[in-house]
Amino acid sequence: MTEFFGWGRYPRYPSDVLDPTSPSELPSLMASHTGLVARGNGRAYGDAAIGEKTTIVTRALDRIRAFDPATGRIRAEAGLLLSDLLEAMAPRGFFPPVVPGTKFVTIGGMIASDVHGKNHHRDGGFGDHVESLTLALPSGDVVNCSREENAELLSATIGGMGLTGTIIDATFRLRRIETGWMRQTTIAAANLEEALKALRETNNAAYSVAWIDCLARGRSMGRALIFAAEHATMQDIDALRPGAERFAPSKAGRLSIPFDLPSLTLNRLSVAAFNEIYFRSGSLKAGYPFLVHWNPYFFPLDGIGAWNRIYGPGGFLQYQCVIPAKHADIALNTILDRISHRGIASFLAVLKQMGPSHGDISFPMDGFTLALDMPINDTVLALLNELDKIVVEFGGRLYLAKDTRQSPATFEAGYPNLSRFRDLRRAIRASDRISSRLSLRLGI
């Protein structure tokens, strides 16, 4: 029996562990156990990758089975880390179609969460780029899922949080890149209205994301820095960084958090001071393009080892909601007003524009998503209950890969295809065999 928890280090549950070392072991493990769910690298923030009774850890299933450099098509096992894929392929001029905010996730986890990146507004989620996947069902049967074969099962598995079976491998295409650099332009927005306008105006950029100051109030509420970027060309290097190495190696982070920091380290005053410095520093770079390596652009926090310790031993949670585009201005303004008045310190606050998704219970929708890290305490939990009501009122929903505490009612209000997902789970006998702490809590 092992104690498991997510990246937020809350909540914690005991679970038996299965560690398959070969895909051939999965069918019998699935058929002989109940109350189980697969787990990749444990980067879901809450209880999604913790089995009710048993957790299948897939990290040993990490091979690249096939790669065609002519098309960029790759077939990889579910336990392969995105970081390993990047280190192998980026220097060769290939890059994943979608990456989330950390590279320390597995391919299977990316599909199960239907991860979204800074390009969702243009390219959709990772699941939109999966051509096929191999799935071990709770019966022990192994099936291939694609747009033509078992399409309903594919749609349920993309964003399905591991509740349809265990992903064995997946096939998708990498995109070609000319260099390992990003051509970034920063836009400084004085408030939320300007931030949303800037995100809409950078809709044609390949990648766009905003850091937002959730503690700013009054006329500055929602002030932000928007980072728009494209994969840089050799012409960009010649113009902006002459002599730079075409595919410079990614540098390992030098900073690591060696122990749990005191729970009061991140407070309103310390975060407000950081936000002021960060906004002013970023504003100085606004208005002109410059080159940045792909690693810090896509994965800024990965350079800080064990950064999940900064909230102390009690852990933290990430609250991520998405609001439909037509209601985003008023809903996000209301949410930020509640947060800034309460003085809740968020070390990380991110705003992005999204497009639609196609998985039955995938998170993204055509609108804007706000993600906030917060400490776990009674004041925060009470505030989040208030925010849930605002999200539901304006037709939004919460991200299951980040969730630790939403109610079944909030969940059901946000996912209109939930009944179809439940029907499919019953049809393949997953509802009485595959269960995570998340699915138990929400009644999935």
Secondary structure, DSSP 8 states (H G I E B T S, - for coil): -EEEE-TT--SEEEEEEE--SSGGGHHHHHHH-SSEEEESSS-SSSSTT-BSSEEEE-TT---EEEEETTTTEEEEETT-BHHHHHHHHGGGTEE-S---S-S--BHHHHHHTT---TTHHHH--GGGGEEEEEEE-TTS-EEEEESSSSHHHHHHHTTSTT-S-EEEEEEEE-EE-SSSEEEEEEEEESSHHHHHHHHHHTTTSSEEEEEE-TT--GGGTT-EEEEEEEE--HHHHHHHSTT--TT-------EE--S---TTSS-HHHHHHHHHHHHHHHHHTBTS-EEEEHHHHH-GGGGEETGGGTT-TT-EEEEEEEEEGGGHHHHHHHHHHHHHHHT---S-EEEEEE----STT----SEEEEEEEEE-SHHHHHHHHHHHHHHHHTT-EE-TTT-SS--HHHHHHH-TTHHHHHHHHHHTT-TTTB-BHHHHHHT-
